[in-house]
Amino acid sequence: MKKVIVFGATGNTGAYFTEYLAEHLDSAEYEVIAVGRRKTDYFANRGIAYYAVDIEAAEDFDKLPQEDIYCVAFLAGILPAYMKGYHPERYILTNSLGALHVLEYCRKTGAEKILYTQTISDILGNVKENPLIKPYDKRNIIMKGDHTVYALSKCFAVDLIRHYQEEYGLKPYIFRLPTIYAYTPDEYYYVDGEKRMLGYRILMNKAMNGEPIEMWGDPKRAKDIVYVGDFCQMLYLAVISGNDGGIYNVGTGIATTLEEQLKGLVEVFSPEGHRSVIIPRPDMPDAPAYLMDISNAVEELGYRPAYSYMDYLRAFKEEMRLNRFAGLRESETRG
């Protein structure tokens, strides 16, 4: 039986992806195995094997299955959004050294392919000139700010993967991620090491309370908004793909304007009879603008985005109601 190992299964997107694989892969052909840093019985209670592994520790990989490894999905990592204060060494130890350990596990077990989630920060220096992000755009890391060492550590992991491709024949599927929208009860993240509430959760809360919502900057500024369901679909297609891999942008190929975003939030989250009023604020800073070119994912993987912007909002609202991963989140700790 082909084993699919998911590193980072306890993370926000990793939990969704692990369950997606368990639901969509043929259980007669594939076995899904979840791997995370902390101890939890969440996956075992759902019939999914789970191993607690610290990817910084090479010896921890001895705990994992060593035979019939078909695919390794490497979703684990340290992100600026979850870092209190500034500790750049954490990026190197987890995202770079951890990548080496994962790749050595692939080599030793004879894994056929690896899926890796790269950050959009590798090309953000290009976005001001051209908001269309293509899969094979040349790197242009912004060399100032709290994301720089993070981006460098992720790019080094990609270069290591390319080395293992050339040296050992490992098939790499590299996925460049913008923000992936996935419900979690935690509404906070970190900016420059300081805790803040997520901007889109502030807007959702205002909409749910029927409070006025300010529309900052140019209302026609648009970005590609990706729901976790489409993220899971694209990576799943890579697991079952027969090609040799590549670099793929995770996205929908559709840019949603700020005005459309806010009107959608009001429609889905505001109570009937108490709708939020949208107040234009052209004097305030513009929102980010970018569009992910997904053409090669469509052609090579058979990817078809399933979630429009409104579909995403409704799915997010339903996940908020269900809180499916509550048992996993209760054991979550962040530094």
C-alpha positions, -999 to 999 in steps of 0.1 A, spaced: 0 0 0 13 35 -9 19 56 22 14 94 20 31 112 49 18 146 58 43 167 79 26 197 95 -7 178 99 -16 197 131 -13 231 115 -42 252 101 -40 240 65 -24 207 74 -54 195 94 -77 203 65 -54 186 40 -49 155 60 -87 150 63 -92 158 26 -67 130 17 -83 105 40 -117 113 24 -106 113 -12 -78 88 -16 -87 52 -23 -81 35 10 -74 2 -8 -44 18 -25 -32 46 -2 -26 50 36 -25 85 50 -1 91 79 -2 124 99 29 139 114 31 169 138 53 183 165 29 180 194 11 150 210 -25 146 201 -50 117 197 -71 137 173 -61 118 142 -60 84 159 -96 89 169 -104 93 132 -86 62 121 -55 81 108 -21 70 121 -3 99 138 33 104 149 47 132 170 80 142 153 103 172 157 116 178 122 147 196 137 158 163 153 171 138 128 167 109 152 129 115 155 125 103 119 133 68 131 98 67 146 82 69 112 74 41 88 104 32 66 88 12 39 63 18 10 66 56 13 51 69 -19 46 107 -13 57 131 14 37 163 19 60 188 36 36 215 51 55 220 84 73 252 91 77 283 112 59 314 99 62 351 109 25 351 116 30 328 146 63 342 159 61 362 191 91 385 191 118 380 165 139 348 165 153 343 130 172 312 140 139 294 143 134 298 106 168 283 98 164 254 123 128 244 113 124 255 77 159 248 64 175 222 86 141 205 90 138 204 52 171 186 50 159 160 75 127 155 56 146 151 24 169 126 39 139 107 51 126 107 15 160 94 2 164 67 28 128 54 23 128 57 -15 99 81 -16 88 89 -52 76 125 -47 75 154 -23 50 182 -20 63 215 -6 45 247 3 66 277 -6 58 312 4 46 340 -19 73 361 -2 98 346 -27 86 369 -55 69 398 -36 95 422 -49 79 418 -84 43 425 -74 45 463 -74 56 462 -111 32 434 -122 4 420 -99 2 388 -121 23 362 -104 35 334 -127 46 300 -115 82 303 -128 87 340 -120 123 348 -110 128 352 -73 127 388 -59 127 387 -21 122 420 -3 154 422 18 140 443 46 114 434 72 103 405 94 96 382 64 131 383 49 149 355 68 117 335 67 116 338 28 153 329 26 149 298 47 120 286 25 139 293 -7 169 273 7 145 244 13 133 247 -24 169 246 -35 176 215 -14 146 199 -30 159 207 -64 193 191 -54 175 159 -43 156 159 -76 188 160 -96 208 137 -73 182 111 -64 153 115 -88 128 127 -62 98 143 -80 91 178 -65 58 196 -65 64 231 -52 33 251 -43 35 289 -39 10 300 -13 -7 334 -8 -29 337 22 -50 305 25 -83 312 42 -92 285 66 -113 288 98 -96 285 131 -109 299 165 -76 318 169 -83 353 154 -48 366 161 -14 366 144 20 385 147 34 414 128 70 423 135 66 400 166 36 420 180 2 403 184 -26 417 163 -61 406 152 -63 393 117 -77 420 94 -103 398 77 -115 385 111 -120 421 123 -142 427 92 -161 395 97 -168 404 133 -180 438 123 -203 423 97 -217 398 122 -224 427 146 -239 449 119 -212 476 125 -200 501 99 -171 488 78 -145 512 63 -133 506 28 -97 518 27 -80 531 -4 -90 522 -40 -121 500 -39 -111 484 -73 -78 470 -59 -81 433 -63 -65 401 -51 -68 363 -55 -86 349 -25 -80 312 -19 -102 290 3 -85 260 20 -108 236 0 -91 246 -33 -56 244 -16 -64 208 -6 -77 199 -40 -46 211 -58 -22 192 -35 -44 161 -37 -42 162 -75 -4 163 -71 -5 132 -49 -23 112 -76 -6 128 -106 16 108 -129 38 137 -140 72 146 -128 62 177 -107 68 214 -112 61 248 -96 25 257 -91 7 288 -78 -21 281 -54 -50 303 -64 -83 307 -82 -71 328 -112 -97 354 -103 -90 387 -86 -118 399 -63 -119 437 -57 -120 452 -23 -155 465 -29 -166 429 -38 -149 415 -8 -167 439 16 -201 435 0 -197 398 2 -189 399 39 -219 420 46 -242 396 26 -230 364 43 -222 376 78 -245 405 86 -278 397 102 -310 403 83 -324 438 91 -291 449 106 -266 451 77 -233 467 80 -229 500 61 -197 503 40 -180 536 43 -155 546 16 -121 559 29 -100 568 -2 -77 587 21 -64 555 37 -37 531 24 -45 507 -5 -51 470 1 -26 445 -14 -32 435 -51 -21 403 -68 -34 375 -91 -21 340 -92 -15 324 -126 -28 289 -122 -26 278 -159 0 251 -155 -19 236 -125 -50 235 -147 -31 219 -176 -8 195 -158 -28 185 -127 -63 189 -139 -70 215 -112 -104 233 -114 -111 259 -86 -143 249 -68 -148 279 -46 -158 313 -58 -153 342 -33 -189 339 -21 -185 301 -18 -155 306 4 -174 330 27 -203 305 31 -179 276 36 -159 296 62 -192 305 80 -202 268 81 -167 258 94 -171 284 121 -204 268 132 -190 232 131 -155 240 145 -145 205 133 -109 207 145 -118 218 181 -102 187 196 -70 194 177 -69 231 185 -73 225 222 -39 209 223 -23 237 202 4 259 216 23 287 199 55 304 208 
